[in-house]
Amino acid sequence: MRCLIPALLLLAICLGVAPSASALQVTDVLGRTVEIDHAPQRIVLGEGRLFFALALLDRDNPFHRVVGWQNDMRLLDPHTYEVYAQQYPQITQLPLIGQASEQSVSAEQILALKPDLAVFSIAGEGPTQHSPVADLLAKAGVPVLFIDFRVQPIRNTRISLEALGRLLGREHEAQAYLDLYDRHLARVTERVAGLSDSQRPKVFLELLAGVWQAPGHTTGKSGLGSLVQAVGGHNIGADVVPGALGDVSVEYVLQADPDVYIATGNRAPGVLLGAGVAADTARQSLARITARPEFAPLRPIQAGQAHALWHDFYNSPFNILAVEAMARWIHPERFADVDPQATLGEINQMLHVGLDGQYWIDAK
């Protein structure tokens, strides 16, 4: 990669991508100062699924500034991709800077698109905070904004939308959504404040159940695991998974005897959830997952009280819906009046293309 740096910098100069005086300045989730001299009109997304933030900000057309993105949404959440492709057919022709891995991303392709802003996540399938791609773009004069909805979703949803809203000239839209977010989050967190360990039901969160190569793929203290903690649950994965993601054994889960089972999914052969998915389809796919012999003996599965979430809540500003759904599952008596479907309706009023489909499901 080092040997490419001079060539890439020369390419950037030839394309007219160079640092300029700053007119806009924000702080991203890494605490970096990001400066840009005008509202960007040519944006590259380090992961395709980061477009959900643009859907909240550039509401009429979240893609009109996007000149390139990765192919992860088409590959990893095909239902959502198809729904948005029908509404915005131009996305089928958007240049790809990579597929569904950081290693697949091409810095040369990004520079060739002449972006005036690159938006990356701090972790995931695209260029991250330690990626040489980000360093190359910075040296070529392309501002790079790091946002985050997956590592510390509650804290960084606010920072990410505020920074992106400022750069895009969409402060009003960003604040309108964050006001909703804060209001709904406070209703949940205030009710579980001060819970003792014994008052926190044990939760097993199985990520991409039925899609991952082995049962037991889960999360630790960050990501969706942090949402379990925030709503008053005890994530059993956090006891043994040191990082954001990891695998636990079937024996460990059975011995832990969780009170609540939650699967995540977005595609076959796992749980089908997301845009354009019907409730019956989602429930049938959850039934297939819970019938697997490994976890079928679990108490919540035996009682018909298993649940499932759209997997992409883990990397989306719409994670407040996952917060409310999990709150109802983990503490049904405390949150009987919380209705994530009503919250979804509020969010849809802010979107040109609403989140129409099944994004969570119960076994019953």
N, C-alpha and C positions, 0 to 999 in steps of 0.2 A: 504493500500500500504506500510506503514512503516514497518509492520511486515514481509514483504517479502524481505526487504533489506538485512538482514544477509544471508538468503538463496540464494539470487541472487548473492551476492558477493562471497559466497562459490562456487556457480556454475561457476562463471567466473574464479576463481582460478583453479578449477578442469579442466576447458577447456583450460587453458593456456592463458587466456586473461588478461594481466597485463600491467601496464604502462612501458614504456621503454624510453631510451634516444631518444631525438628528433633529426631528421635529416632534416625534412621539417617543416616549420612554416608559417602559413597564418593567416590573420584576416578575420573573417566571417562578415556577415551583422549585427550582434549584437555587433560588436566590440570585440568579444572574440578571444583570441589567440588559435589557434588549431595547435597542434603539432603531428607529426607522424614520425616514424623512417624509413619508406620506402613507396614507391608508393603503395597504397592499391590494393589488389587483391581480396578482399572479401568485397563487399559493400552492405549495406542494405539501401533501399530507404524508407523514411518515407511516401512518397506518390508515387504511381506507375508512375504518370504523370511527376514526376521529371526526368524521363529517357530522356526527350527531351534535357536536358542539356548534358547528356552522348552521345546522338546522334550527337551532335556537336563536342564532344571531342574524344570519342572512336568511330570513324566513321565507321570502318569496321564492328564492332559488338558492339553496345552500351550496350549489356547485358552480355558480357563475364566476367565482374567482379561482376555482380549483383547476390547475393546469396539469397536474399529475398526482398519482397516488399509488399505493401498493394494491395488490390484488387480493388481500386477505379477506375482505368481505365477501367477494364472489366465491372464494374457496371455502371459507369457514362458516359463513352464515348466508347460504344461497337464497333462503326465503326472503330475507331482508333485501338482498341485492336485487332480486327480481321485482319486488314491489317498487323500489325506487327507480329501477330501470324503466318501468312502465310509465312513471310520472316524468322522469328526466332521462329520455333515451340517449342524451349526449354522453352519459356516463359510460356507456358501452364502448365509446371511442376515446375515452380519456387515456392519455399515455400512461403506461405503467413504469414505475421506477423500481419495481421489485415484485416478488410474489408474496409469500407469507412467512418470511424469515428475514432477520436483519442481514444475514450474509448475502441474500439475493439482491439487496438494494445497490443501485449503481449511482455513484456520485457523478459520473460523467453524464448520465441521462438526466439527472436533476439539473445540472448546470446548463445543459442544452435547452432546457425548458425556460430559461431566463426568469426564474422566480424572484419575487421581491420579498418573500417570506417563506420559510420552511417551518412546519409545525410538527414536532416530534413528541413522542411519549417517553417518559423516563425509564420505562421497562416494557417489554413485549416483543411483538413480531417485527417491529421496525427499528430504525436507528435510535439508540438510547443515549443516555448521558455519557457513556464511555465509548461511543462509536466513533471511529475515524471519519466517517461520513460527515458528522456534525462539525468536526474540527476542520475538515476540508472546506465546507461551505462557509464557515466563519472566516477562514483565511481568504476566501474568494469574495468576501464582502456581502454574502447572503445572510441576513439576520435569521437566527434559529430560535424559535420559542419552544420551550419544553413545557408541556402540560401533563396532567396526570389525573386519571379517573380510576386507576387500578391498584396502585400501591397504597396510598392513603386517601381513599375516595372521599371521605367526608371533609377532611381538611382541604384537600387540593381541588375539589370541584369548584369551590369559591375562588381560589387563587387563579385557577385556569380560566374560568369564564370572565373574571374581571380583567385579566391581562389581555385575553383575546378580544373581548368586547372593546377595550380601549384602543387596541391597534386597528380594529376594523371600523371604528367609529360607530359601534353598536353598544355603547354603555347602557342606554335605556333598556334595550332588550335583555342584556345580561343581568341587570339589576332586577328586572321584572321576574325573571326565572329564579334568581337567588332569593328574592323575597318569599316566593312560594316554597322554595326548598327549605329555607330557614324555619318558616312557620310550621311545616309538616315535621321536620326533624325535631324541633323543640317539643312538640306534642309527644313524641315517642321517648326521647331521652329524659325528659323530666319525670316521666312515670316510672322509669327503671333506675333512677338515681338512688344510690345507697343500698342497692340489693346486695345481700350477702352471697357468698359462694354457694351456700346451700339452697338459695332461692333462684339460682340460675339453672334452668334445664340444660341437660347435656345434648348437644347438637352434633350430628354427623353430616357434613356437607360434602357430597360426592360430586366432583366436577367432571363434566362431560361423561357422565355415567353411560356405559354401553358403547362409547366412541373411543375412550382411552383404551390403550392396549391391555390394561389389567384393571380389575376393580380396586377401588381404594384411592384413586387420585383425589387429592384434597388440598386445602389451603391452611396456612399457619395463622400468624397474628395480623397479617396485613390483608389487603384485598377484601374479598367477600367475608373472610374470617373476621376482619375488624368490624364488619356490619353485624355479625352475630353477637359480638361483644357489646356493641352499641345498643342493641335492642334487648339486652338483658339475658343473653344465653351464654353457654359455655361451650366453645368450639373444641371438641376433643382432638381435632387435628393440631391445634395450637400447642398441645402438650408435648408433641413429639416431632413436629415439622419445624425445623429451625428457620427456614426461609419462607418466601411467599407461597411456594408450591412444593408438593412432595407426594409421595405415595405411602400409604399405611397398609398393613397387612389385614386380611380378612379377620384373622384371629384377634388382632388388636381391637377392631371395631366391635366384634361380638363380645369380647370381654368388657369393653367400656360400657356396653349396654346403653346406648343413647336413648334419650326420651323423644327426640325429633329427628327424622330423616328428611333431608332435602337434597334432591339431585339438581344439577344444572344441565341444560342441553339446548341445542339449536338446529340439529340435523340428524338424519338417520345414520347409523342404526340406534342412536340414542333417543333422548326425549326431544320431540319435535315441538318447539316453541318459537314464537317470534311473529314477524309481520306475515299476514295472510294465513296463519295457521288457525284452524277451527278448534273449539274446545274439545269436541269429541276425539279429534285426531290427537290432540295433546294428551288427553287422559288415557287413551289406548296405548300411546307410546310409553307413558309412565308405567302402565300396568305391565308392559313387556320388561321394563327395566327392573321393577320390583319383583318380578317372577324369577330373576336369576338366582340360582341356588346359593350363591355366596352370602347374600345379605337378606334373603327371604325370611330367615328366622328372627330378624330384628323385631322388637316389640312394636314400634310404630308401623312397620310394614304389615305385621300380622294383624294389627288393629285397623288396617285400612286407612291410616292417617299419614301416609307418605305425601310429600309435596315436591314440586319442581319449579325452578326458576329459569327464565331465559338466560342462557349462559352469558350473553353479551352485556348484561347489567354490570359485570365485573369491569367493564371498560367504557362506561357511558355516564354522561351527566344525569341520565334518568335513573341513577341508582337509588334515588329516594323511593321509587316504587318497590324495589327489593327490600329496602328498610321496612316499609309498611307491611308488605306481605310476610316477611319473616317475623315481625313483631306479633302479628296475629297468630302465626303458627306456634311460636315459642311461648307466648303469654296470652292465650286466647281470652282469659278472663279480664286482663288489664286493657286489651285493645279491641274489645267487641265492637266499639263504635268507630274504629278506624277502617276506612274503606279505600283501599288502593285503587279500586276501579274508578271511584269518584275523583281521586287525585289524577289518574290517567286522563280523565275528561278535562280537568283543568289544564293539564300540560298540552293536550291536543288543541286547545283553543289558541295556543301560542305557535302551533306548527302549521305549515302549509300542507304538509302530508302527515296526517296523524299516525300515531302508533296503533294501527288497527290490526288486531290479531290477538292471539292468546300468549301472554307473557309470563303467566304463572298458572299453576294448576294444582288441584288437590286430587288425591286418589279417589275420593268419594265425590 
